[in-house]
Amino acid sequence: VFLLEYVDTRIKTEHDVRKHVNLPIFCRVPRQSSDESLILLEMEPQSRFAEIFMTAATLIHATAKEVGAKSFVVTSTKEEEGKTTVSVNLGIALARKGLRVIVVDSDLRRPQIHSLLGLGNDRGLVWVLQERLRARRDPDAHPLPAGGTDLSEALEETAEPNLMVLPCGPIPDDPAALLESEEMIRLMEELHAGADYVLYDTPPIYHVGDALTLAPR
């Protein structure tokens, strides 16, 4: 039994997280059954699921004020672990505290946020970046308006008054190059200037390094 426990390197409990990752735990999100909603907009505010995210938002807000942070990357180890659900619900929970929140779908490989919230996806993060990059390369053929391509053309309103979403937009040929571009850095600065919190939903780190690209920024 001791040998089996010793060779099992999976992280399964809060103790494992504290031992191996040495980071604080804001909450534990319970599993929802297949017939239950996963999005806070579709459930009672007093439900256990909603209360957990509201508590997490309170703790994150308090911690963020202490360290001067206003943007977060949300990722997971692999697919289907619930990172997009967490991104959206944290955004809703923070917005319900009267904070201006923007959730950015920066998973440029399997975008899901527009589907979860029933939003359009014709324009979004990819569209803004590509338009700006085209204009930088060929300013005569693609002149930029003052201040660059207006973010307001790509941001989507939601049923939560203080929550805006920047969907992914059309899936690009080279997602990594877009996220690593100088235009992405400038866009992140614009987003941060226009909101109290910005949450970036990113691909799982097991397959690609997009989350690791955005996290230091």
N, C-alpha and C positions, 0 to 999 in steps of 0.2 A: 504493500500500500504506500509506504514511504517513497519507494522508487518511482511508482507511477505518478505520485504527486510532484516529485522532484522534476521529472522530465516533462510534465505538462506546463507549457509556457503560455497558455492562453490566459487572457485577462477576463475574468468572469465575475468578480465581486468588487465592491468599493475598496476592500483591503488591497486587492491586486493593483487597482489604479493608484492608490497612494504609495504602494511599495515600489512600483516600476516606473510610474510617470511623475510622481511627486507634484501633482497639481491639485488644486481644490476642486471639489465636486459641488456644483450648484444645485443639481437635482437629479433624481432618477425618474425617467419617463416610463410609465407602465405601458405594457402592450395593450393595444385596442383590438377587440375582436373584429372579424372581417365585416360585420354588419354595422359597426360603429363609425361615425365620422372621425376624421383625423385633423380637421381644420377648425380652429377656434371660432371662426365666423359662423360655423354651422352647428354649434353646440351651446348649451346653456352656460353662461359665465360662472355659475356656481358648481359646475361639474368638477369632479376630481381631476380630470385631465386638464381642464382649463386652469384650475387653481394651481397646479404644479408649474405651469408655464408662467403664470403671474408671479409666483414666488421666485422663480428663476430670473425673471426680468427685474424684479426688485433687487436681487443680489447682484446681478450684472451691472445694473445702473449704479448701485452704491460703489462697487469695485471700480467701475470705469471712471467715476468722478475722482476717486482717490488717485488713480494712476494717469489721469488725463487722456483716456482712450475714448474714441468715438466710432471706431470701425472694428468689425470682427469678421474673420473667415470661419465659415462653418464647413466642415468636411467629415469624412468617415473613412473607415478602413477599406470597405468594399461596397458594392452596390446593394441596394435594398435594405440599408440599415436605418433609414429614416432621416437623413441629413436635410433633405429639402423640406420635409414636414417640420423639422426643428427650426430651420431658417424662417419659414413663413410664420409659424406660431410665435416664435420669439419676436418677430417684427410686429405682429398683432398685439402681443402682450405689452411691448414697450410703447406702442402707439396709444394703447388704452390708458397709459399713465400721462397722457398729454404731451408726449414727445414726438417730434417730427422724425419719421423713420423712412429710410429707403432700403428696400431689399433688392439686391442685384443678382440676377441669374447669370453668374459667371461660369456655369457649367456649359461650356460651348460645345460639348459632345453629346450630352443627353439632357437637354433643358426640360424642366418639368413644371416650373412655377406657373407659367401661363396656363397650363392645363389644370393645375390644382385650383386656381382662382378664376378660371373662365375668362382670361384676358387675351387680347390680340398679341400676335408675335411677329407681325410683318416688319416692324421696326423695333429696335432695341439696342443693346450694348454693341453687338456686332455691326449693325448699320451705322451707328454714330462713329465708331472707330474707323470703319472702312471709308466713310465719306471724308473724314478728316485726313486720313492717310492719303487718299487720292488727291485731295486739294493741296497737301504739302508737296507731293511729288510733281503735280502739274497744275500750278495755281491759275494759269490762263484758261485751261479747259474746264477746271473744276474750282471756280472761285468760292472761297469761304465767306459767309456773312461775318459781320463784326462779331468777335467773340467765338467764332467757330460754329459748327453745326449745333443748333439749339437743342439742349437736352430735353426741353419740354415737349419736343416732337416725338420723343421716344418713351418718356415716362408715362406710366399708366396709373390712373386712380383706382382705388379699391373701395370696397364697401366700408372699410375702416377709415374714418375721416383723416387721420394723421399718418396714414400709411400709403406710400407710393411704391411702385414696382418698376424696375428697369428690366424688362424681359431680355432673353438672350438675343432674339432676332434670328435671321437665317443662319444655319450652321456653316461656319467658314471652312475653307480647305486646310488652313493651318492655325488652329486655335492657339497654340503655344506662342506663335509669333505675335499675334494680336495682344495677348496678355502681357507679353514682355516688352511691348512697344512703349516709346515715350508718350504717345498719345494716351495710352492707358493710364500712365502716371498722372498726366494732366487731367484726365477725366475723373480719376479718383479724387483729386484735389477739389474739383468742382462739386462732386457729390458730397464730400465732407463739408464744404462751405454751405451747402444748402440744406443740411439736416442735422439733427442732434445725434442720430446714430445711422450708420450704414452697415448692412449685413450682406456679406458676399457668400452666396451658395456656390460651392466649388465641386469638382469631380472627386471621387475617392482617391486617396493618396496611394493606394496599392498599385494602380495602373499608370497614372500620369502625375507629373509634378506641378500642375497648375496651382494647387493650394499653396505649395511651397514657394511659388513665384509671387503670389499676392500677399502672403502672410507678413513678410518683412516690411511691406509698404503700408 
